[in-house]
């Protein structure tokens, strides 16, 4: 996968992408990353990337010329191809694991980091293919959302994590449930013990315990996910029991 990030604060992006999974993905060749400073494409002596909105109002608006020139320069590296261009904005569709999986299937993403009061509408209409929000709140800029999108799609690339099982079993995976609890050594810590089933060596019982705890956690924390989760008849039976346990404790 190739990802180009267009930003007025490239140092924010570069401070993160040289670490952990993102660095590993680049070292393995699973991710080709380019970071572009939109200010390099501003034509005035102040390298302005924003201006006052027509019609008045609060805040500043991102200018179209630097954004278009930065994007077109990045696109020129691979003539005949066009990336899927994403604008990070509170007005976009909300990022979730289904959206991430769809983006991860693409071989070229370009992420334009929104800023100021917003972007000139001509950027939306004639450059951007997709608008994505990471939640119903407002940040000072689009760099953090861009990094979140980059991390989420990169970890789904083949061989990046080194274990397909970990991707399949984690929260918001294909079955739509939250992940079960995890434990590691020591088996006893300050009087708190690891559940005995995890020490039993009985793989079938461990799997059943994990599934039940995944259902329990989802029921308690995100019951809305159960409406669209892929549940078996056994899952449905366990949910009935878990709801009865919950009602008894209430």
Phi and psi in degrees as a GROMACS rama.xvg file:
@    title "Ramachandran Plot"
@    xaxis  label "Phi"
@    yaxis  label "Psi"
@TYPE xy
-109.419  136.762  UNK-2
-131.919  128.112  UNK-3
-111.245  131.474  UNK-4
-115.777  125.223  UNK-5
-105.338  122.824  UNK-6
-152.375  158.077  UNK-7
-96.2272  -2.1959  UNK-8
-129.959  69.5634  UNK-9
-60.9151  -26.5116  UNK-10
-64.7419  -28.8822  UNK-11
-65.9827  -40.2035  UNK-12
-70.0695  -47.0022  UNK-13
-66.5953  -24.273  UNK-14
-68.2196  -19.6182  UNK-15
-107.092  -38.4655  UNK-16
-72.509  -8.31733  UNK-17
-92.8258  15.4374  UNK-18
-126.456  157.798  UNK-19
53.7103  -137.482  UNK-20
-63.2426  -37.2064  UNK-21
-64.8745  -39.0712  UNK-22
-67.5021  -43.1693  UNK-23
-60.1706  -42.4092  UNK-24
-62.5625  -39.6814  UNK-25
-68.5014  -41.3463  UNK-26
-62.8696  -34.6341  UNK-27
-80.5687  -11.7717  UNK-28
84.9121  8.2902  UNK-29
-78.5809  -19.9506  UNK-30
-135  127.183  UNK-31
-110.239  118.155  UNK-32
-118.784  134.101  UNK-33
-129.961  132.386  UNK-34
-113.705  125.766  UNK-35
-115.75  131.487  UNK-36
-88.4045  111.904  UNK-37
-60.8111  -29.8718  UNK-38
-62.7537  -25.2584  UNK-39
-65.0718  -14.8435  UNK-40
-109.377  7.99548  UNK-41
-79.9093  142.692  UNK-42
-101.044  -11.5239  UNK-43
-90.7491  166.523  UNK-44
-69.3536  -17.1256  UNK-45
-92.4395  -0.63081  UNK-46
53.7091  48.697  UNK-47
-75.3095  134.758  UNK-48
-116.247  5.09638  UNK-49
-140.761  163.551  UNK-50
-156.619  169.032  UNK-51
-68.1463  145.947  UNK-52
-74.8423  138.552  UNK-53
-60.9992  139.096  UNK-54
88.9562  -2.96899  UNK-55
81.5041  179.963  UNK-56
121.27  170.239  UNK-57
-78.9358  153.817  UNK-58
81.8807  178.455  UNK-59
-118.469  162.442  UNK-60
-123.94  137.293  UNK-61
-66.1005  128.569  UNK-62
-72.6846  148.529  UNK-63
-75.8077  -36.1281  UNK-64
-58.5532  -52.1746  UNK-65
-63.3665  -37.4453  UNK-66
-64.8793  -45.7894  UNK-67
-64.3772  -43.0642  UNK-68
-67.2095  -38.4862  UNK-69
-63.4956  -45.5923  UNK-70
-64.2838  -44.0517  UNK-71
-69.4742  -32.6867  UNK-72
-66.2338  -42.5191  UNK-73
-63.7125  -41.2694  UNK-74
-67.173  -28.7559  UNK-75
-64.6895  -17.2435  UNK-76
-66.3122  -23.6958  UNK-77
-135.001  78.2053  UNK-78
-58.7787  143.886  UNK-79
88.7893  -9.48514  UNK-80
-120.06  155.381  UNK-81
-136.227  133.688  UNK-82
-76.9527  165.579  UNK-83
-84.572  113.209  UNK-84
-95.0191  122.639  UNK-85
-112.069  134.717  UNK-86
-105.55  127.026  UNK-87
-83.2975  121.074  UNK-88
-158.56  144.98  UNK-89
-61.3626  -17.435  UNK-90
-85.6483  -5.00778  UNK-91
-79.3776  174.547  UNK-92
-67.1908  146.101  UNK-93
-75.6435  134.369  UNK-94
-70.6484  127.228  UNK-95
-142.238  -178.277  UNK-96
-67.7648  -30.5288  UNK-97
-64.2317  -42.7233  UNK-98
-63.3546  -42.9908  UNK-99
-58.8368  -46.0472  UNK-100
-61.2759  -38.8871  UNK-101
-64.6294  -44.2371  UNK-102
-65.4471  -35.2673  UNK-103
-66.2983  -18.7481  UNK-104
-79.3952  -14.7959  UNK-105
-82.6814  150.509  UNK-106
-97.8778  -4.76961  UNK-107
-152.161  117.544  UNK-108
-116.714  143.86  UNK-109
-124.952  127.037  UNK-110
-115.468  118.698  UNK-111
-98.1736  118.594  UNK-112
-80.9674  112.469  UNK-113
-67.8469  158.183  UNK-114
-155.916  173.27  UNK-115
61.3462  -148.262  UNK-116
-73.0859  -19.3593  UNK-117
155.952  -167.407  UNK-118
-113.879  154.032  UNK-119
-52.7651  133.087  UNK-120
-60.0406  -23.8361  UNK-121
-68.361  -23.8934  UNK-122
-65.7254  -46.3027  UNK-123
-61.2171  -44.3508  UNK-124
-75.6975  -33.1364  UNK-125
-122.677  -3.32638  UNK-126
-123.169  -42.8326  UNK-127
-84.9742  139.392  UNK-128
-100.782  -23.0016  UNK-129
-151.495  143.202  UNK-130
-124.053  129.156  UNK-131
-129.802  135.642  UNK-132
-115.708  144.687  UNK-133
-95.4523  1.84064  UNK-134
162.566  169.323  UNK-135
-86.5308  65.7303  UNK-136
-155.484  166.82  UNK-137
-114.949  131.092  UNK-138
-105.928  170.927  UNK-139
-75.6678  -16.0154  UNK-140
-168.768  172.849  UNK-141
-91.2877  5.02379  UNK-142
-67.4621  -44.2499  UNK-143
-64.4118  -45.6883  UNK-144
-58.5216  -38.0266  UNK-145
-62.4485  -41.2333  UNK-146
-66.4236  -37.0454  UNK-147
-64.7049  -44.7949  UNK-148
-61.4682  -45.9818  UNK-149
-59.5952  -47.4632  UNK-150
-62.6939  -45.1675  UNK-151
-63.3398  -41.5911  UNK-152
-79.4933  -30.8424  UNK-153
-66.4594  -41.2413  UNK-154
-68.1191  -13.8471  UNK-155
-91.5782  -4.03409  UNK-156
-71.6892  146.597  UNK-157
-55.4509  135.247  UNK-158
71.7613  2.92784  UNK-159
-72.1776  -47.107  UNK-160
-85.9379  -21.7618  UNK-161
84.0255  -0.0252208  UNK-162
-151.329  107.925  UNK-163
-64.7618  -30.3223  UNK-164
-61.6117  -39.7378  UNK-165
-65.264  -33.9486  UNK-166
-71.4755  -40.1096  UNK-167
-67.5221  -37.4305  UNK-168
-89.3758  -11.1664  UNK-169
-74.2003  169.604  UNK-170
-57.4316  145.237  UNK-171
64.1575  23.2517  UNK-172
-74.0321  -165.363  UNK-173
-61.2658  -28.5122  UNK-174
-83.2485  -10.8955  UNK-175
85.1975  6.84986  UNK-176
-99.2002  162.889  UNK-177
-75.0461  153.52  UNK-178
-75.6189  152.916  UNK-179
-70.8474  164.275  UNK-180
-67.4786  152.012  UNK-181
-118.304  148.708  UNK-182
-138.124  154.135  UNK-183
-143.444  -176.294  UNK-184
-66.2052  146.546  UNK-185
-82.7065  161.558  UNK-186
-69.1815  -24.9145  UNK-187
-129.741  131.449  UNK-188
-140.893  115.602  UNK-189
53.045  34.6057  UNK-190
85.8366  -0.394312  UNK-191
-98.8354  122.679  UNK-192
-104.769  148.083  UNK-193
-68.6437  137.678  UNK-194
-51.9005  132.936  UNK-195
-57.5037  -33.0227  UNK-196
-60.4399  -30.9625  UNK-197
-73.6284  -15.9509  UNK-198
-99.6965  -2.46765  UNK-199
-76.104  -25.1191  UNK-200
78.543  4.25265  UNK-201
-92.3054  100.218  UNK-202
-63.0585  -36.3105  UNK-203
-64.0285  -44.132  UNK-204
-66.8478  -38.3532  UNK-205
-61.04  -45.8773  UNK-206
-61.0368  -43.0236  UNK-207
-65.3124  -41.0719  UNK-208
-62.0829  -44.9294  UNK-209
-63.0275  -41.1386  UNK-210
-64.4589  -43.0494  UNK-211
-63.1184  -42.7125  UNK-212
-69.7428  -32.0808  UNK-213
-64.0097  -43.8557  UNK-214
-64.9295  -41.7366  UNK-215
-60.5975  -47.3477  UNK-216
-65.3926  -40.1922  UNK-217
-66.6464  -42.6235  UNK-218
-60.1224  -39.5504  UNK-219
-77.8657  -41.4535  UNK-220
-100.205  -36.4707  UNK-221
-139.641  65.0547  UNK-222
-59.9654  -22.896  UNK-223
-61.9249  -27.6714  UNK-224
-68.8774  -24.8171  UNK-225
-67.8378  -22.5764  UNK-226
-66.249  -28.5863  UNK-227
-120.512  8.18575  UNK-228
-73.4718  154.114  UNK-229
-87.4688  103.07  UNK-230
-115.232  140.051  UNK-231
-89.7801  174.191  UNK-232
-61.7422  -36.9955  UNK-233
-65.8964  -39.0758  UNK-234
-59.8363  -45.6571  UNK-235
-60.8034  -40.1335  UNK-236
-63.5668  -44.109  UNK-237
-65.5276  -35.7516  UNK-238
-64.0413  -39.9213  UNK-239
-59.3308  -45.847  UNK-240
-62.9805  -43.2142  UNK-241
-65.6726  -38.1359  UNK-242
-66.3218  -38.9328  UNK-243
-63.8675  -41.2327  UNK-244
-62.3008  -41.7698  UNK-245
-63.8736  -42.4962  UNK-246
-65.5265  -37.2244  UNK-247
-64.0001  -40.121  UNK-248
-72.1232  -27.8596  UNK-249
